[in-house]
Amino acid sequence: MNKKTCLALILTIALSGGWLLAKKPWEKKFTDWSRKEVLRILNDSPWAEQFVRTRSFTGRGTGLRGEREVRDSFTVRFFTALPVRQAYVRMIQIINGYDEMGRQQQAEFDQKFARALEMDTSGQIIVALEFASNDPEYSREVERQLRTGTADLFKQSAFLISDRLGRVDLQEYYPPSPDGTGAKFVFPRQVDGQPVVSADDKQVKFELGLARSVQSDIRGGGGISPEAESRVIISKKIKDLMFEGQLEL
């Protein structure tokens, strides 16, 4: 190998190593996150997943702005996971110019939002769902279902699925809140003294039945499957949910 080729190889390895060692946003202190990093944590991270299904309007005109293509967007987040709560707080910081505040102002801000970061999550796993669509008819139907739904109603269609316990029943349900964090599906963290999810498990799933007007199954990371209509299903690997040495869910 000549000197020129050797140098090129070393440079390639160095650059590759730098890329591989680049920190993910959640590996940094949350107060250092940029807006872009916050959005990634809230939409595309181990604790959150956003998927958009596209389809064509058929015989029903167009969308809200005259579009011919339907876009149904579903965002599912493990709301009790600390990185998700940190992301919400950081976004509020960015919007309010936290980084430019004086120490006293920052201290007052931190005190105001400390509850969101320090909330007791030992008894519950909360899954949040946000939905948006440019199909007016479908949008109204899903929004109506989320707005008027109750825990008793969703117990028939919303489940957390554990490796060891199978389907875990819904405990509580809260309709979409004014703060824009979506509808909340609340599950117990333990059943009969056993943890619903532990660090020794391989994966955890969230499954939700939607309005029957949906014509296909929406699976996080798995594309569209026609065999289980009207379902949102996401699956997360437990090893990816580790944060600062602990399982965050």
N, C-alpha and C positions, 0 to 999 in steps of 0.2 A: 504494500500500500504506500503510495507516495505521500509526501508531506501535505500537499494540497487536499488530497482525498481525506487524509486523517483529520485535518482541521475541520473540514466540512462535516465529517461524521461526529466529531466532538461537539460542534455547534448544534447539530440536529438533536443530539442526546440532551444537551443542556436546555434547549428550548422546549423539548418534549417534557423533560423533568419539571421545568418551571410551570408548564401548563397543568401537569398532573398534580403538582403540589399547591396549585392556586387554591386559596381558601374559598369555601362556600360561604354565602352570606351569614348563615347561622353559626358559623365557626368564629365570627367576630363579635365584639361587644355590640349589643343591639343599638346603642346610641350612636354608633358609627355607620349604621345602615343608610344607604341612599334611598331615594324614592323607588328607583328601579329594583333595588334589592328587596325592599319591603313588599313590592308587588309580586316579586318572584316567590317569596315565602308564603304569601297569601293565596297564590294561584298555582304555583308549580314547585312544590317542595315535598319532602316526606310527609308533611302534615296537611297538605292541601292539594287539590287536583281540580283543574278546570278543563272541561271538554265541551267542544262546540260541535253539534250535529248540523249538517247542512242538508237541505232537501229542496225540491222545487215546488212552488205553488201549483196546485192542479185544480183548475176550475173555480178558484175562489179569489180571483183578482190578484192583488199584489200586497206587499208588506206595508209597514208604517210609512215608509218614504218612497213607495213605488217600486221597491226591490222585487225581483222575480225569484230570488233565492231565499229560502227560510233559514235562519240561523237561531238554533236553540242552544243557549249557553247554560251549563250547570256547573256550579262551583261548590265543592264539598270540602269542609275544613274540620279538623279535630280542634274544636274551639277551646277545649281545656288544655291543650298542649301549650307549654310556656312559650315556644317560639312564635306561635300564632298570636298570643296575647301581647307579646313584646312588639310584634309587627304592627298591631293596631295602635298601640301606644306611640310607637315611633312615627307612624304616619301622622298622628295628631301633633306630635312634636314638630315635624317638618312643616305641616300646614300653618302652625302658629309661630314659626321662626325660633324654635327652642335654641338652636345652636348660636343664635345671636343675642340671646338673653344674658343678663347678668347673673351672678351666682345666686343672689337672693330670689330672683324670678324663677330660676331653674329649680331651686329648692321648693318653692311654692307649687310649681307645676308638678314636680315629682311627688309631693305629698298628695296632691289632688288625684293623681292616677295610680297611686301605690296600690289601691284596692284591686285594680285589674290585674296587676302583676303578682299580688300576694294572695289571691283568692284560694280558698281551700278546695282542692279538686280530688281529695282523697276518697270521696264517696261516689263520684259521678264521672262519667265520660260523656261529654257534650259534642255532638256532631252538628255543625251549622251548614245550612244549604242556602245558596243564593241562586236565583233563576232569572233569566232574561230571554226574550224572544222577539223577533220582528214580525211574528205571526200573531195578529191581534186576537184572533179567536182562541188559539191555543194558550196565549199569554194570559188572557182573562180566566180561562179554565184552571190553569195551574195556580195562578195567584189567588183565585177564589178558594181552591182546595187548601192552600197553605194558610190563608187568612182565617178560614172558618174551621179548620181541622182541630181535633182534640186528641189527647193522649189515647183515649179509648178507641177512637176511629183509626189512628195510625198504628195502634198495636196489631192491627191486621195486616199491615204492609211495610212497617219499618223495623229493621232488625240490625243488631250488631252481631256478627258471626265470629265466634271464637273457635280456635283449633280444638280445644278440649271440651267446651260446653255446647258447641253448636250455636243455634240461634238464641240470642239473649233478648228478652222482651223489653220493649220500650217502657220507661218509667214515667217520664213526663214529656210534654210537648209545649213549646212556646211559639206562637205565630211570629212572622217577620217583625223585627223591632224597628223603631224610627231611626236608630243609629246606623242602619245599613249593614248590620252584621248577619242578616238573614234569619231564617226559621231555625229553631233549636230543637234537636232530638236528644233527649237525656236518657242515658242508660246507666244501670248500676255498675260500679267498679268491681263489686264482689257479688257472687251468688252462692248461697249456702256456705259462706265462709271461704269460698275459693275465688281467687282473682279471675276476672273475666279474661284479661289479657296479661301475660307475664313475659319477661325477657326470654324465657325458654321456648316460647311459641315461635312458629314460623311466619304467620301472617294473621291479619285481622281484616274483616270485610264489613262494609256497610251496604245495606240493601234497602231500597225504598220504592214502593209502588207509587206511580204517578197517575195523572188523569188518563183515562182509557183512550183519549184521542191520540196518544203517542202511538206510532206505528212500529217502532223498533226498540230494541233493548240498547241502552247506552252503558257501555262498560269502560271504566277508566283503564286506559292502556290496552284495552282488548278489542277496540273497534266496535262495530255494530253487529249484533246478533239478532235474528228475527224470532228466535224460538221462545223468548220470555218477554213478551210485549209489556210496555209501560213500566220498565224498571230501570232505576239508576243503581248501578253496582260498582263500588270501588274496592280495590284490594291493595293493602299495604304490607310490605315486608317488615317484620318486627325489628330486624337488625338496622333498618333505615330510620327507625323512629327513636333511636338512642340519641340523647342530647346531654352533653356534659356528664356522661357516665350513667345516665338514668333513662329509663323508658318514659318518653313523653307522649301522652295520648289524651 
